[in-house]
Amino acid sequence: MSTGLELGDVYDETIEGIKAQDGDKSRLGMAALMWISHTERPLRADELCHDLAVQLGFTDPDDGNTPCPH
C-alpha cells in the first residue's frame, strides 16, 4: 500500500469507515462487501447495484431499491 499501511490495516479502516455511516449506508456497505467477497471476478458498479437491489427471499431485483453507484 502506498500509504505504508498493511492490507489488514486497510481492511480494518474500511470496515470502521463503513460502520461509521448512518444506518442504511452502513448496511448497504456491509452488503456490498459480502457480495464482493463471493465474486469470481471483479464486479462493475452497475452489476453490484443490480445485485444489491434483490431482496432476501426474492430472485428478481426491486427497481425502487437499486442504489446509485455515485
N, C-alpha and C positions, 0 to 999 in steps of 0.2 A: 504494500500500500504506500502511496506517495507521501502520506502524512506521517509515516513511521509507525502507524498502528498495525497490530497483527490482525489477521482475519477474525479471530474471536472477539477482539475489541470492537471491530467494525460491526459485527453481528450484534453484540450487546448494545452498542449505541443505537443501532437501527431499531431493535426491539423496544428500547426505552423511549425512543422518539415516537414510535407508533403508540405505545401505551399512554404517552402524554397527550395524545389527541383527544378531542371530545368524543363521547360515546360511539356514535355511528362511524366516525372516521377511524377510530381505533379498531372497531370490529371489522370494518372493511379492510384496513391494512393487514390485520392478522389473517383474514380470509385470503387475501391476495398472496401472502407469504405461504400459506398452506397449499394453494393451487400451484404456485411456482415451484415449491419443493417436490411436487409429484410429477412434474412435466418431463417428457423425454427429450424435449428441445426447448430453447428459449421461446417464450410466448411474445407475440406482438401485443401492443397495448389494446388494440381492438378485440383480440382474442380473449385477453384477460377480462376485459369489461363484459364481454358476452358471457363468459363462464361465471362471473360473479353475479350476473342477473338471474341465474337459475336458483330458485328457492329450494331448500331442503325438502325432499319428498316429491319433487316435480322433475320432469325431464325437459320441459321447454322453458326458455327464458321469459321473464316478465319484463316487457319493454319499458315499463314505468320504473323498473328497478335497476336499469343499466347505469352504472356510474360513468361520469365523464372522465376521459383519460387525461385531462389537462391538469 
